[in-house]
Amino acid sequence: MATPHSGSSPALESLTASTSPWPIFWIASIAVFLVSIDSTVLFTAFGSLRAAFPAATPADLSWILNAYTIVYATMLIPAGGLADKHGRKHVFMFGVLLFLAASCACGAANGVAALILARIAQALGAALLTPASLSIILDAFPKEKRAVAVSLWGAIGGLAAAIGPSLGSYIVDAFGWPWAFYINLPLGAVSLWFGAARLRNVKGNAHTARFDIVGMLLLIAAVGSAAMAITQVHATAVSRLELALLCAVSLTAAAAFVLWARHTPAPLIELSLFAHRSYSAANLATLSFGVAFAMMFFAFFAYLTGIWHYSLPTAGLAVTPGPLMVVPTAILTGKIAAQTGHRPVLMLGSLLFAAGGIWLLLVPGTEPHYLTHWLPGLLLNGIGTGMVLPSLSGAAVSNLPPAHYAVGSAVNQATRQLGAAIGVAITVLYAGGPVLTRPDFLPLYWIQIGLALITCVSSMLVQTRDLRTR
């Protein structure tokens, strides 16, 4: 993530002071809203994709989600540096344009392979525009108003996640899966049109750009091979030897990534960041919770449509109360974390998320009883998510030197995305088939509970309170 430019001229500062920054905020935030809503919409479209491409296996279809997630995660880290080097407006506009063009290609794809390739291009656009967007907002606002602007920028992502399930399910059900991508075009066009006229091409520190192509490829190989191995565990066409080879590739690529990062002068990830105990603990918690969150969200739709036989729009509406709890919970617990540190909020939120998994494990049956059997577990998961995800982002960088805020935040975001890729792979393994039974979901709930407890234990090592009392 890029840092705001501090070398503005007096004339430019005068112009900025006399012009409201809010139009610039909305131009930049519209694009981020599209990126955030795109992932949740696709969870609702998985069944439609399965029907549209009957020859594809669930493992094949999982790459429509995971190819995007893995590429997005690995590109987030260098993208902020690219915006600093080449100008935030230029990188932002190029990212939006690429995201929209790729969205068109996704909607027009006539096969799984073409759709996966288009999703990779979409991920590149999303990764370019996301850190550039925040940098543009930081540069537009005076220092004393940046905290409010950044909080609102983050809340917009939460709002997108909240309305994505209901909006996406209605659109996909009414118009078909291609419209999960075509809905990006109108708002994206607005962002492009006004961005061309209103945004300034501010540059930051060019030396912050780190484009470690070897590190990126090794990380993609490590996570991609692991995700592929997970989705193919039950595939009859894949032998045990081939699964073992995939696992070996993943482990070898991961080890090579660490060795490369230790010896290259400008690695994708500075391993010295993990010398900070709180940062290491927060990222471990981010990884485990990222896996659990993706599993939970994906499994919601599979259960409601596959076990309770809800229509897709009804399932989208039924899921919405959980995400709606995230933003108000995050605002409230953010104030608490500012006083007590992040540790108690993270631990309590993790336990609430585990309680949601226990509820879903024990209570809902094959007959739909939404208010009494589903909603309580959904709200527990929503409140737990609102306490954990935003707090992990803040806790990760709290102990880092200011010079490492940008890359430290980007690595933390990437860690969550990589966890999501693994979570999707696990969910597809157990609940990706066309015919589902309730026992198919029991391993998912046990894994969710276990990962939530790992998040809680990892959070015990997070120490941020002392920074606020010095």
Protein Blocks (a to p, Z undefined) as FASTA:
>chain_A
ZZddfkbcfklmmmmmmpcfklmmmmmmmmmmmmmmmmmmmmmmmmmmmmmmmmbcfklm
mmmmmmmmmmmmmmmmmmmmmmmmnopklmmmmmmmmmmmmmmmmmmpcbfklmmmmmmm
mmmmmmmmmmmmmmmmmmmpcfklmmmmmmmmmmmmmmmmmmmmmmmmmmmmmnojklmm
mmmmmmmmmmmmmmmmmpccddddfklpccdfklmmmmmmmmmmmmmmmmmmmpmkbcfk
lmmmmmmmmmmmmmmmmmmmmmpmbdfbafklmmpmklmmmmmmmmmmmmmmmmmmmmmm
mmmmmmnopafklmmmmmmmmmmmmmmmmmmmmmmmmmnojmlmmmmmmmmmmmmmmmmm
mmpccbdcfklmmmmmmmmmmmmmmmmmmmmmmmmmmmpcfklmmmmmmmmmmmmmmmmm
mmmmmmmmmmmcfbdcfklmmmmmmmmmmmmmmmmmmmmmpcfklmmmZZ
